[in-house]
Amino acid sequence: MTRLPREPRQNAPAHVSGALAALPAAFRADAVTLRDYGDERGALLLERVAGRVGDAIARAAAELLTLERAAELGGYSADHLGRLLTSGVIPNAGRKGAPRIRLADLPRKAGALRPASDLGIVGATKAQVARRVVTSDSARVNDDG
């Protein structure tokens, strides 16, 4: 069908890739193509899928994170994120004494390692994750020992 359009990642959470954020628009463009070929049922189905994917992305963006979880995902310390909340740089989605950061509002530190659980290697240390990222499959050394 059509290629995924390049669109700004408006309100897409930090962990949502550009390709995933662009899916609703791509599905809608494909629906137009199907409609042009006379396939109304297929077009309606793609429009419904586009709506559901868009809703799922919006729900993920609205997820509320504790400072500790936000620190894990964004790469900044919980203390720094707390200062950003206090100064109003990031809106507090929680309440005083129980601050929360919306995933869509979470700043990402350049070069921050994703949590090991996101890489499918639960229990690995940051050093093991870094080695896995920079070591090719053919030259990988067993980190168990």
Biotite code that builds the C-alpha atoms (Angstrom):
import biotite.structure as struc

atoms = struc.array([
    struc.Atom([0.000, 0.000, 0.000], chain_id="A", res_id=1, res_name="MET", atom_name="CA", element="C"),
    struc.Atom([1.434, 3.424, 0.913], chain_id="A", res_id=2, res_name="THR", atom_name="CA", element="C"),
    struc.Atom([4.653, 4.270, 2.673], chain_id="A", res_id=3, res_name="ARG", atom_name="CA", element="C"),
    struc.Atom([4.484, 5.552, 6.228], chain_id="A", res_id=4, res_name="LEU", atom_name="CA", element="C"),
    struc.Atom([4.374, 9.363, 6.125], chain_id="A", res_id=5, res_name="PRO", atom_name="CA", element="C"),
    struc.Atom([6.854, 11.343, 8.158], chain_id="A", res_id=6, res_name="ARG", atom_name="CA", element="C"),
    struc.Atom([4.910, 13.268, 10.780], chain_id="A", res_id=7, res_name="GLU", atom_name="CA", element="C"),
    struc.Atom([5.862, 15.063, 13.957], chain_id="A", res_id=8, res_name="PRO", atom_name="CA", element="C"),
    struc.Atom([5.475, 12.879, 17.039], chain_id="A", res_id=9, res_name="ARG", atom_name="CA", element="C"),
    struc.Atom([2.852, 15.013, 18.726], chain_id="A", res_id=10, res_name="GLN", atom_name="CA", element="C"),
    struc.Atom([2.042, 13.671, 22.181], chain_id="A", res_id=11, res_name="ASN", atom_name="CA", element="C"),
    struc.Atom([3.790, 10.410, 21.407], chain_id="A", res_id=12, res_name="ALA", atom_name="CA", element="C"),
    struc.Atom([5.461, 8.923, 24.461], chain_id="A", res_id=13, res_name="PRO", atom_name="CA", element="C"),
    struc.Atom([9.227, 8.835, 24.590], chain_id="A", res_id=14, res_name="ALA", atom_name="CA", element="C"),
    struc.Atom([9.304, 5.106, 23.890], chain_id="A", res_id=15, res_name="HIS", atom_name="CA", element="C"),
    struc.Atom([7.030, 5.311, 20.831], chain_id="A", res_id=16, res_name="VAL", atom_name="CA", element="C"),
    struc.Atom([9.024, 5.210, 17.628], chain_id="A", res_id=17, res_name="SER", atom_name="CA", element="C"),
    struc.Atom([8.301, 7.591, 14.784], chain_id="A", res_id=18, res_name="GLY", atom_name="CA", element="C"),
    struc.Atom([7.046, 4.690, 12.654], chain_id="A", res_id=19, res_name="ALA", atom_name="CA", element="C"),
    struc.Atom([4.547, 3.637, 15.320], chain_id="A", res_id=20, res_name="LEU", atom_name="CA", element="C"),
    struc.Atom([3.348, 7.209, 15.852], chain_id="A", res_id=21, res_name="ALA", atom_name="CA", element="C"),
    struc.Atom([2.813, 7.531, 12.080], chain_id="A", res_id=22, res_name="ALA", atom_name="CA", element="C"),
    struc.Atom([0.668, 4.383, 11.789], chain_id="A", res_id=23, res_name="LEU", atom_name="CA", element="C"),
    struc.Atom([-2.751, 6.050, 12.236], chain_id="A", res_id=24, res_name="PRO", atom_name="CA", element="C"),
    struc.Atom([-2.051, 8.486, 9.381], chain_id="A", res_id=25, res_name="ALA", atom_name="CA", element="C"),
    struc.Atom([-0.728, 5.662, 7.202], chain_id="A", res_id=26, res_name="ALA", atom_name="CA", element="C"),
    struc.Atom([-3.842, 3.565, 7.840], chain_id="A", res_id=27, res_name="PHE", atom_name="CA", element="C"),
    struc.Atom([-6.054, 6.529, 6.988], chain_id="A", res_id=28, res_name="ARG", atom_name="CA", element="C"),
    struc.Atom([-4.115, 7.124, 3.752], chain_id="A", res_id=29, res_name="ALA", atom_name="CA", element="C"),
    struc.Atom([-4.526, 3.451, 2.861], chain_id="A", res_id=30, res_name="ASP", atom_name="CA", element="C"),
    struc.Atom([-8.253, 3.764, 3.586], chain_id="A", res_id=31, res_name="ALA", atom_name="CA", element="C"),
    struc.Atom([-8.459, 6.564, 1.016], chain_id="A", res_id=32, res_name="VAL", atom_name="CA", element="C"),
    struc.Atom([-6.676, 4.336, -1.517], chain_id="A", res_id=33, res_name="THR", atom_name="CA", element="C"),
    struc.Atom([-9.052, 1.435, -0.842], chain_id="A", res_id=34, res_name="LEU", atom_name="CA", element="C"),
    struc.Atom([-12.044, 3.749, -1.156], chain_id="A", res_id=35, res_name="ARG", atom_name="CA", element="C"),
    struc.Atom([-10.671, 5.005, -4.506], chain_id="A", res_id=36, res_name="ASP", atom_name="CA", element="C"),
    struc.Atom([-10.702, 1.364, -5.689], chain_id="A", res_id=37, res_name="TYR", atom_name="CA", element="C"),
    struc.Atom([-14.276, 0.868, -4.473], chain_id="A", res_id=38, res_name="GLY", atom_name="CA", element="C"),
    struc.Atom([-13.520, -1.119, -1.316], chain_id="A", res_id=39, res_name="ASP", atom_name="CA", element="C"),
    struc.Atom([-15.676, 0.719, 1.216], chain_id="A", res_id=40, res_name="GLU", atom_name="CA", element="C"),
    struc.Atom([-15.645, -2.103, 3.793], chain_id="A", res_id=41, res_name="ARG", atom_name="CA", element="C"),
    struc.Atom([-11.846, -2.320, 3.742], chain_id="A", res_id=42, res_name="GLY", atom_name="CA", element="C"),
    struc.Atom([-11.596, 1.465, 4.030], chain_id="A", res_id=43, res_name="ALA", atom_name="CA", element="C"),
    struc.Atom([-13.929, 1.506, 7.036], chain_id="A", res_id=44, res_name="LEU", atom_name="CA", element="C"),
    struc.Atom([-11.913, -1.266, 8.685], chain_id="A", res_id=45, res_name="LEU", atom_name="CA", element="C"),
    struc.Atom([-8.638, 0.635, 8.235], chain_id="A", res_id=46, res_name="LEU", atom_name="CA", element="C"),
    struc.Atom([-10.214, 3.814, 9.612], chain_id="A", res_id=47, res_name="GLU", atom_name="CA", element="C"),
    struc.Atom([-11.361, 1.854, 12.676], chain_id="A", res_id=48, res_name="ARG", atom_name="CA", element="C"),
    struc.Atom([-7.871, 0.368, 13.127], chain_id="A", res_id=49, res_name="VAL", atom_name="CA", element="C"),
    struc.Atom([-6.323, 3.845, 12.763], chain_id="A", res_id=50, res_name="ALA", atom_name="CA", element="C"),
    struc.Atom([-8.611, 5.137, 15.497], chain_id="A", res_id=51, res_name="GLY", atom_name="CA", element="C"),
    struc.Atom([-7.763, 2.267, 17.841], chain_id="A", res_id=52, res_name="ARG", atom_name="CA", element="C"),
    struc.Atom([-4.010, 2.611, 17.310], chain_id="A", res_id=53, res_name="VAL", atom_name="CA", element="C"),
    struc.Atom([-4.248, 6.371, 17.829], chain_id="A", res_id=54, res_name="GLY", atom_name="CA", element="C"),
    struc.Atom([-6.237, 5.835, 21.027], chain_id="A", res_id=55, res_name="ASP", atom_name="CA", element="C"),
    struc.Atom([-3.657, 3.326, 22.304], chain_id="A", res_id=56, res_name="ALA", atom_name="CA", element="C"),
    struc.Atom([-0.831, 5.783, 21.643], chain_id="A", res_id=57, res_name="ILE", atom_name="CA", element="C"),
    struc.Atom([-2.762, 8.540, 23.433], chain_id="A", res_id=58, res_name="ALA", atom_name="CA", element="C"),
    struc.Atom([-3.401, 6.261, 26.452], chain_id="A", res_id=59, res_name="ARG", atom_name="CA", element="C"),
    struc.Atom([0.298, 5.403, 26.615], chain_id="A", res_id=60, res_name="ALA", atom_name="CA", element="C"),
    struc.Atom([1.191, 9.104, 26.440], chain_id="A", res_id=61, res_name="ALA", atom_name="CA", element="C"),
    struc.Atom([-1.163, 9.813, 29.340], chain_id="A", res_id=62, res_name="ALA", atom_name="CA", element="C"),
    struc.Atom([0.393, 7.132, 31.581], chain_id="A", res_id=63, res_name="GLU", atom_name="CA", element="C"),
    struc.Atom([1.465, 8.626, 34.918], chain_id="A", res_id=64, res_name="LEU", atom_name="CA", element="C"),
    struc.Atom([4.927, 7.763, 36.202], chain_id="A", res_id=65, res_name="LEU", atom_name="CA", element="C"),
    struc.Atom([6.463, 8.033, 39.637], chain_id="A", res_id=66, res_name="THR", atom_name="CA", element="C"),
    struc.Atom([9.698, 10.014, 39.794], chain_id="A", res_id=67, res_name="LEU", atom_name="CA", element="C"),
    struc.Atom([11.658, 6.772, 40.195], chain_id="A", res_id=68, res_name="GLU", atom_name="CA", element="C"),
    struc.Atom([10.100, 5.148, 37.114], chain_id="A", res_id=69, res_name="ARG", atom_name="CA", element="C"),
    struc.Atom([10.454, 8.386, 35.152], chain_id="A", res_id=70, res_name="ALA", atom_name="CA", element="C"),
    struc.Atom([14.148, 8.462, 36.104], chain_id="A", res_id=71, res_name="ALA", atom_name="CA", element="C"),
    struc.Atom([14.588, 4.899, 34.782], chain_id="A", res_id=72, res_name="GLU", atom_name="CA", element="C"),
    struc.Atom([12.928, 5.720, 31.467], chain_id="A", res_id=73, res_name="LEU", atom_name="CA", element="C"),
    struc.Atom([14.273, 9.215, 30.889], chain_id="A", res_id=74, res_name="GLY", atom_name="CA", element="C"),
    struc.Atom([17.839, 8.928, 32.159], chain_id="A", res_id=75, res_name="GLY", atom_name="CA", element="C"),
    struc.Atom([17.627, 11.892, 34.548], chain_id="A", res_id=76, res_name="TYR", atom_name="CA", element="C"),
    struc.Atom([17.758, 11.406, 38.316], chain_id="A", res_id=77, res_name="SER", atom_name="CA", element="C"),
    struc.Atom([14.561, 11.451, 40.352], chain_id="A", res_id=78, res_name="ALA", atom_name="CA", element="C"),
    struc.Atom([15.930, 14.504, 42.219], chain_id="A", res_id=79, res_name="ASP", atom_name="CA", element="C"),
    struc.Atom([16.472, 16.423, 38.966], chain_id="A", res_id=80, res_name="HIS", atom_name="CA", element="C"),
    struc.Atom([13.012, 15.514, 37.706], chain_id="A", res_id=81, res_name="LEU", atom_name="CA", element="C"),
    struc.Atom([11.594, 16.707, 41.027], chain_id="A", res_id=82, res_name="GLY", atom_name="CA", element="C"),
    struc.Atom([13.339, 20.062, 40.571], chain_id="A", res_id=83, res_name="ARG", atom_name="CA", element="C"),
    struc.Atom([11.918, 20.322, 37.039], chain_id="A", res_id=84, res_name="LEU", atom_name="CA", element="C"),
    struc.Atom([8.433, 19.685, 38.463], chain_id="A", res_id=85, res_name="LEU", atom_name="CA", element="C"),
    struc.Atom([8.892, 22.245, 41.243], chain_id="A", res_id=86, res_name="THR", atom_name="CA", element="C"),
    struc.Atom([10.128, 24.901, 38.823], chain_id="A", res_id=87, res_name="SER", atom_name="CA", element="C"),
    struc.Atom([7.242, 24.250, 36.421], chain_id="A", res_id=88, res_name="GLY", atom_name="CA", element="C"),
    struc.Atom([9.410, 23.070, 33.518], chain_id="A", res_id=89, res_name="VAL", atom_name="CA", element="C"),
    struc.Atom([7.444, 19.794, 33.586], chain_id="A", res_id=90, res_name="ILE", atom_name="CA", element="C"),
    struc.Atom([3.784, 19.846, 34.640], chain_id="A", res_id=91, res_name="PRO", atom_name="CA", element="C"),
    struc.Atom([2.986, 17.846, 37.774], chain_id="A", res_id=92, res_name="ASN", atom_name="CA", element="C"),
    struc.Atom([0.275, 15.347, 36.860], chain_id="A", res_id=93, res_name="ALA", atom_name="CA", element="C"),
    struc.Atom([0.067, 14.179, 40.463], chain_id="A", res_id=94, res_name="GLY", atom_name="CA", element="C"),
    struc.Atom([-0.364, 16.107, 43.673], chain_id="A", res_id=95, res_name="ARG", atom_name="CA", element="C"),
    struc.Atom([1.899, 17.665, 46.283], chain_id="A", res_id=96, res_name="LYS", atom_name="CA", element="C"),
    struc.Atom([3.689, 14.902, 48.137], chain_id="A", res_id=97, res_name="GLY", atom_name="CA", element="C"),
    struc.Atom([2.895, 12.398, 45.371], chain_id="A", res_id=98, res_name="ALA", atom_name="CA", element="C"),
    struc.Atom([4.238, 13.915, 42.132], chain_id="A", res_id=99, res_name="PRO", atom_name="CA", element="C"),
    struc.Atom([3.672, 12.171, 38.822], chain_id="A", res_id=100, res_name="ARG", atom_name="CA", element="C"),
    struc.Atom([4.955, 12.848, 35.318], chain_id="A", res_id=101, res_name="ILE", atom_name="CA", element="C"),
    struc.Atom([2.922, 12.049, 32.211], chain_id="A", res_id=102, res_name="ARG", atom_name="CA", element="C"),
    struc.Atom([4.937, 9.819, 29.902], chain_id="A", res_id=103, res_name="LEU", atom_name="CA", element="C"),
    struc.Atom([4.350, 12.320, 27.066], chain_id="A", res_id=104, res_name="ALA", atom_name="CA", element="C"),
    struc.Atom([5.956, 15.073, 29.190], chain_id="A", res_id=105, res_name="ASP", atom_name="CA", element="C"),
    struc.Atom([9.008, 13.036, 30.207], chain_id="A", res_id=106, res_name="LEU", atom_name="CA", element="C"),
    struc.Atom([12.315, 14.561, 29.074], chain_id="A", res_id=107, res_name="PRO", atom_name="CA", element="C"),
    struc.Atom([14.773, 12.052, 27.605], chain_id="A", res_id=108, res_name="ARG", atom_name="CA", element="C"),
    struc.Atom([18.469, 12.377, 28.297], chain_id="A", res_id=109, res_name="LYS", atom_name="CA", element="C"),
    struc.Atom([20.516, 11.872, 25.150], chain_id="A", res_id=110, res_name="ALA", atom_name="CA", element="C"),
    struc.Atom([22.293, 8.525, 25.222], chain_id="A", res_id=111, res_name="GLY", atom_name="CA", element="C"),
    struc.Atom([20.336, 7.173, 28.183], chain_id="A", res_id=112, res_name="ALA", atom_name="CA", element="C"),
    struc.Atom([20.294, 3.382, 28.244], chain_id="A", res_id=113, res_name="LEU", atom_name="CA", element="C"),
    struc.Atom([16.864, 1.838, 28.078], chain_id="A", res_id=114, res_name="ARG", atom_name="CA", element="C"),
    struc.Atom([16.013, -0.405, 31.023], chain_id="A", res_id=115, res_name="PRO", atom_name="CA", element="C"),
    struc.Atom([17.246, -3.981, 30.581], chain_id="A", res_id=116, res_name="ALA", atom_name="CA", element="C"),
    struc.Atom([13.648, -5.219, 30.755], chain_id="A", res_id=117, res_name="SER", atom_name="CA", element="C"),
    struc.Atom([12.864, -3.220, 27.589], chain_id="A", res_id=118, res_name="ASP", atom_name="CA", element="C"),
    struc.Atom([15.686, -5.010, 25.779], chain_id="A", res_id=119, res_name="LEU", atom_name="CA", element="C"),
    struc.Atom([14.442, -8.462, 26.713], chain_id="A", res_id=120, res_name="GLY", atom_name="CA", element="C"),
    struc.Atom([17.366, -9.180, 29.021], chain_id="A", res_id=121, res_name="ILE", atom_name="CA", element="C"),
    struc.Atom([15.817, -8.888, 32.459], chain_id="A", res_id=122, res_name="VAL", atom_name="CA", element="C"),
    struc.Atom([18.385, -9.178, 35.214], chain_id="A", res_id=123, res_name="GLY", atom_name="CA", element="C"),
    struc.Atom([21.296, -7.896, 33.137], chain_id="A", res_id=124, res_name="ALA", atom_name="CA", element="C"),
    struc.Atom([23.544, -5.175, 34.492], chain_id="A", res_id=125, res_name="THR", atom_name="CA", element="C"),
    struc.Atom([23.964, -1.881, 32.630], chain_id="A", res_id=126, res_name="LYS", atom_name="CA", element="C"),
    struc.Atom([27.483, -2.998, 31.666], chain_id="A", res_id=127, res_name="ALA", atom_name="CA", element="C"),
    struc.Atom([26.095, -6.214, 30.144], chain_id="A", res_id=128, res_name="GLN", atom_name="CA", element="C"),
    struc.Atom([23.466, -4.225, 28.267], chain_id="A", res_id=129, res_name="VAL", atom_name="CA", element="C"),
    struc.Atom([26.118, -1.838, 26.937], chain_id="A", res_id=130, res_name="ALA", atom_name="CA", element="C"),
    struc.Atom([28.325, -4.750, 25.830], chain_id="A", res_id=131, res_name="ARG", atom_name="CA", element="C"),
    struc.Atom([25.371, -6.375, 24.110], chain_id="A", res_id=132, res_name="ARG", atom_name="CA", element="C"),
    struc.Atom([24.598, -3.188, 22.221], chain_id="A", res_id=133, res_name="VAL", atom_name="CA", element="C"),
    struc.Atom([28.161, -2.583, 20.993], chain_id="A", res_id=134, res_name="VAL", atom_name="CA", element="C"),
    struc.Atom([29.284, -6.188, 20.446], chain_id="A", res_id=135, res_name="THR", atom_name="CA", element="C"),
    struc.Atom([28.353, -7.960, 17.238], chain_id="A", res_id=136, res_name="SER", atom_name="CA", element="C"),
    struc.Atom([26.577, -11.323, 17.413], chain_id="A", res_id=137, res_name="ASP", atom_name="CA", element="C"),
    struc.Atom([29.595, -13.176, 16.063], chain_id="A", res_id=138, res_name="SER", atom_name="CA", element="C"),
    struc.Atom([32.034, -11.675, 18.583], chain_id="A", res_id=139, res_name="ALA", atom_name="CA", element="C"),
    struc.Atom([29.790, -11.698, 21.679], chain_id="A", res_id=140, res_name="ARG", atom_name="CA", element="C"),
    struc.Atom([31.410, -13.028, 24.824], chain_id="A", res_id=141, res_name="VAL", atom_name="CA", element="C"),
    struc.Atom([29.409, -14.963, 27.401], chain_id="A", res_id=142, res_name="ASN", atom_name="CA", element="C"),
    struc.Atom([28.635, -12.530, 30.239], chain_id="A", res_id=143, res_name="ASP", atom_name="CA", element="C"),
    struc.Atom([27.477, -15.244, 32.652], chain_id="A", res_id=144, res_name="ASP", atom_name="CA", element="C"),
    struc.Atom([30.876, -15.953, 34.094], chain_id="A", res_id=145, res_name="GLY", atom_name="CA", element="C"),
])
